[in-house]
Amino acid sequence: MPYFTDKVVVVTGAASGFGEATAHAFASAGGRVVVADIDAGGARRVAEQLDGAVAVRTDVSDAGSVRTMVAAAADAFGGIDVLVNNAGVPHRSMPMLDLPVEEADRMWAVNVRSVFLCCKYAVPMMRGRQGASVVNVASIGAVRPRPGMTVYNASKGAVLTLTRGLAAELAPEVRVNAMNPVVAETGFVRGAQGVDRLPEEMRAAMVAGIPMGRLAEPRDVADTICFLASPEARFLTGVCLDVDGGRSIQ
C-alpha cells in the first residue's frame, strides 16, 4: 500500500542489512528516503536505487553529524515524517569481563547515544506533521539476553527504555515504537561472531532456538518497521514488538 506517498523517511544505518531493506520498503510505499550511513559510498549506492532518495554520510554518535543529516532532510524535502533509528554495532561475542572498555564505549555511543541525538534533533521537525512516527531497532537480546553479548544486550535494553519514555513525552503528536529482531545473517551478526560467513553448525545452533525454524531476514524487519510507522499502527505507541520467530518463548 502507498502509505508513505510524499512522506519523508530518514533511515540510519541504511547502507546495508536491515537498513538497506527498510529504505527500499519505504521507497516502494511512496516514501522520499534519506539514506543515512557512516559508509558514504554505500549510502550513495542505495540512494541511487531509489526514486528521489538522497544519501547523507552520518556518524550517528556525533551531534554535529546528526544535525547535518537533519538539515539535509529539510533542504531536500522540507521536513521529516518518519525517523528510523536503525544504525547499530555489536561487540565480539565474549564474556563481559573480557570486553575492552574502548569497544564497549564505542558500541554504547552508536547504539544508545545515537537514538538520543537523532530524536533530539529530528523530532522538532516532526511535530505538527500528520502521522509522525519514530521507530527504533533494538534486539530480542534486550528482553531475552544470552551469554556473550551482555553489554550489547544492555545497550538495546536502554533503547527500549528510551522508546517507552519518549513515547509518553511525545504522545499524541509523535508516536514512538521499537522492534526487537532476532539474529539474521547480515554483516552485523558476522561482526559479532568474527567470521565472514556463518559456519553451518553455528547457523544451525542459532536456528535451533527459533520455533519458526529460520533466522530473520532483512525483509522481516523492514516490513515490521513500515507497519509500525504506518496508519495501520495509528493507536500504537511505546510498543516494543518482538520479531523473533518465537525465540522469546523458548
NORHU-V146360 format. One record per residue. N is the residue number from 1. RES is the residue in one small letter. SS is DSSP state (H for helix, E for strand, C for the rest). PHI is phi in degrees with one decimal (none if undefined). OMEGA is omega in whole degrees, 0 to 359 (none if undefined). Layout:
n;res;ss;phi;omega
N;RES;SS;PHI;OMEGA
N;RES;SS;PHI;OMEGA
//
This chain:
n;res;ss;phi;omega
1;m;C;none;181
2;p;C;-80.9;184
3;y;C;-64.2;190
4;f;C;-111.7;179
5;t;C;-55.5;179
6;d;C;65.5;173
7;k;C;-83.0;181
8;v;E;-98.0;186
9;v;E;-121.3;175
10;v;E;-99.5;178
11;v;E;-121.2;176
12;t;E;-89.2;184
13;g;C;62.0;191
14;a;C;-94.5;182
15;a;C;-84.5;183
16;s;C;-163.9;171
17;g;H;56.5;181
18;f;H;-58.5;183
19;g;H;-65.4;178
20;e;H;-62.5;179
21;a;H;-61.8;180
22;t;H;-68.3;177
23;a;H;-59.1;179
24;h;H;-64.2;183
25;a;H;-64.2;179
26;f;H;-66.0;179
27;a;H;-63.3;179
28;s;H;-65.5;179
29;a;C;-95.4;173
30;g;C;98.6;183
31;g;C;-74.1;171
32;r;E;-101.0;196
33;v;E;-104.1;169
34;v;E;-98.4;183
35;v;E;-91.8;185
36;a;E;-108.8;179
37;d;E;-164.3;176
38;i;C;-69.6;175
39;d;C;-85.6;186
40;a;H;-62.4;180
41;g;H;-64.8;178
42;g;H;-65.2;178
43;a;H;-63.5;178
44;r;H;-63.4;180
45;r;H;-60.1;180
46;v;H;-67.2;182
47;a;H;-60.7;180
48;e;H;-66.2;179
49;q;C;-85.6;187
50;l;C;-114.4;181
51;d;C;-69.8;174
52;g;C;77.0;181
53;a;C;-77.6;174
54;v;E;-126.1;178
55;a;E;-107.0;179
56;v;E;-136.4;174
57;r;E;-68.3;185
58;t;C;-139.4;168
59;d;C;-94.8;188
60;v;C;-69.2;178
61;s;C;-89.8;184
62;d;C;-112.6;185
63;a;H;-61.2;180
64;g;H;-62.8;179
65;s;H;-66.1;178
66;v;H;-66.2;177
67;r;H;-61.3;177
68;t;H;-62.5;178
69;m;H;-60.9;181
70;v;H;-65.0;178
71;a;H;-64.1;179
72;a;H;-65.0;177
73;a;H;-63.8;179
74;a;H;-65.9;181
75;d;H;-65.5;184
76;a;H;-79.3;192
77;f;H;-131.3;175
78;g;C;90.5;180
79;g;C;161.9;179
80;i;C;-137.8;176
81;d;C;-104.6;183
82;v;E;-132.0;175
83;l;E;-117.8;177
84;v;E;-111.2;177
85;n;E;-88.3;184
86;n;C;-104.1;186
87;a;C;-57.0;178
88;g;C;-170.1;177
89;v;C;-135.2;173
90;p;C;-95.1;160
91;h;C;-110.9;177
92;r;C;-61.0;179
93;s;C;-63.2;181
94;m;C;-167.3;174
95;p;C;-57.9;183
96;m;H;-56.5;184
97;l;H;-68.5;178
98;d;H;-94.7;185
99;l;C;-74.0;178
100;p;C;-61.8;181
101;v;H;-58.3;182
102;e;H;-62.7;180
103;e;H;-69.3;177
104;a;H;-64.5;180
105;d;H;-63.0;180
106;r;H;-63.0;181
107;m;H;-63.7;180
108;w;H;-63.8;180
109;a;H;-65.4;183
110;v;H;-75.9;186
111;n;H;-88.3;186
112;v;H;-115.6;178
113;r;H;-53.7;182
114;s;H;-61.4;181
115;v;H;-65.8;176
116;f;H;-58.8;184
117;l;H;-64.8;183
118;c;H;-64.2;178
119;c;H;-68.6;182
120;k;H;-57.0;186
121;y;H;-95.5;181
122;a;H;-90.1;186
123;v;H;-58.7;178
124;p;H;-57.0;177
125;m;H;-82.0;182
126;m;H;-93.4;182
127;r;C;-60.1;178
128;g;C;83.8;179
129;r;C;-98.6;185
130;q;C;-62.1;178
131;g;C;79.6;181
132;a;C;-59.1;189
133;s;E;-152.3;171
134;v;E;-112.8;174
135;v;E;-126.2;179
136;n;E;-104.3;178
137;v;E;-95.9;178
138;a;C;-103.6;180
139;s;C;-167.2;175
140;i;H;-63.0;176
141;g;H;-63.9;178
142;a;H;-68.8;182
143;v;C;-112.7;176
144;r;C;-133.7;185
145;p;C;-68.6;175
146;r;C;-122.3;178
147;p;C;-60.3;175
148;g;C;99.0;182
149;m;C;-127.8;190
150;t;H;-61.0;183
151;v;H;-71.5;174
152;y;H;-58.6;180
153;n;H;-59.9;178
154;a;H;-64.6;179
155;s;H;-63.9;179
156;k;H;-74.7;171
157;g;H;-62.9;176
158;a;H;-63.0;178
159;v;H;-62.1;179
160;l;H;-65.2;179
161;t;H;-67.6;174
162;l;H;-58.1;181
163;t;H;-60.5;183
164;r;H;-67.2;180
165;g;H;-65.2;181
166;l;H;-69.4;176
167;a;H;-59.0;179
168;a;H;-67.9;181
169;e;H;-70.3;190
170;l;H;-98.2;180
171;a;C;-65.5;1
172;p;C;-92.7;189
173;e;C;-72.3;181
174;v;C;-130.4;176
175;r;E;-84.0;179
176;v;E;-134.1;180
177;n;E;-134.3;177
178;a;E;-137.6;173
179;m;E;-136.2;186
180;n;E;-117.9;180
181;p;E;-78.7;170
182;v;C;-83.7;184
183;v;C;-60.8;175
184;a;E;-133.7;180
185;e;C;-85.1;177
186;t;C;-119.1;176
187;g;H;-58.2;180
188;f;H;-61.5;183
189;v;H;-72.1;176
190;r;H;-64.3;176
191;g;H;-65.8;179
192;a;H;-66.2;183
193;q;H;-94.0;177
194;g;C;73.0;178
195;v;C;-133.9;178
196;d;C;-77.0;180
197;r;C;-140.0;182
198;l;C;-65.2;173
199;p;C;-60.3;184
200;e;H;-59.2;181
201;e;H;-67.8;177
202;m;H;-69.6;178
203;r;H;-63.2;181
204;a;H;-62.2;179
205;a;H;-65.3;178
206;m;H;-67.1;182
207;v;H;-66.1;183
208;a;H;-59.0;180
209;g;C;-93.8;183
210;i;C;-117.4;184
211;p;C;-55.1;180
212;m;C;-73.2;169
213;g;C;79.5;176
214;r;C;-158.6;172
215;l;C;-75.4;173
216;a;E;-68.0;173
217;e;C;-117.7;180
218;p;H;-51.6;181
219;r;H;-64.5;178
220;d;H;-58.3;181
221;v;H;-71.6;182
222;a;H;-60.1;181
223;d;H;-64.6;179
224;t;H;-68.3;178
225;i;H;-61.0;179
226;c;H;-61.0;177
227;f;H;-60.3;183
228;l;H;-62.7;179
229;a;H;-89.0;189
230;s;C;-89.5;175
231;p;H;-61.3;179
232;e;H;-65.6;179
233;a;H;-107.4;189
234;r;C;-61.4;181
235;f;C;-104.4;179
236;l;C;-104.2;169
237;t;C;-149.3;185
238;g;C;75.0;180
239;v;C;-83.3;174
240;c;E;-121.2;193
241;l;E;-90.0;177
242;d;E;-76.8;177
243;v;E;-121.7;197
244;d;C;-135.3;180
245;g;C;59.8;179
246;g;C;94.6;181
247;r;H;-57.2;185
248;s;H;-71.7;178
249;i;H;-98.9;180
250;q;C;-86.4;none
//
